[in-house]
């Protein structure tokens, strides 16, 4: 019994540190969630799973959604608020790009707007998280977590008809 109490006493402070150690992305979502002028969307993996069960065709998109554990979207809707914000710079100041295992997948710069895709490696050549950061006129942050196969991303962008060649 004494040994159990000793172990618990040593582990409790570590649990507090682990909870405070939210990623900079989590901190950004928490900072702006439910504030006036911002739109926050959280879609759980459970809801995505329900959606795939409604798809009787068993489409490729449905099989991709089954592997997603959550999607979060943060967007600035108020133009005046947007002028003073830059999600990319906030993440950069919080050490996100130096301290996390995200790899830059694509950068697009057009005048005052920058779009960046980052991926965090998973098992067997998959990604465990895909992050889209838009800064400039339309500050938006999209985080997709789960088992993301790079070929699925190509199929999805192809099905969205974005004008991006995937093959």
HELIX and SHEET records of a PDB file:
HELIX    1   1 UNK A    2  UNK A   20  1                                  19    
HELIX    2   2 UNK A   24  UNK A   32  1                                   9    
HELIX    3   3 UNK A   45  UNK A   54  1                                  10    
HELIX    4   4 UNK A   60  UNK A   66  1                                   7    
HELIX    5   5 UNK A   79  UNK A   83  1                                   5    
HELIX    6   6 UNK A   87  UNK A   93  1                                   7    
HELIX    7   7 UNK A   96  UNK A   99  1                                   4    
HELIX    8   8 UNK A  150  UNK A  159  1                                  10    
SHEET    1   A 6 UNK A  38  UNK A  44  0                                        
SHEET    2   A 6 UNK A  68  UNK A  76 -1                                        
SHEET    3   A 6 UNK A 140  UNK A 148 -1                                        
SHEET    4   A 6 UNK A 127  UNK A 135 -1                                        
SHEET    5   A 6 UNK A 113  UNK A 121 -1                                        
SHEET    6   A 6 UNK A 102  UNK A 110 -1                                        
END                                                                             
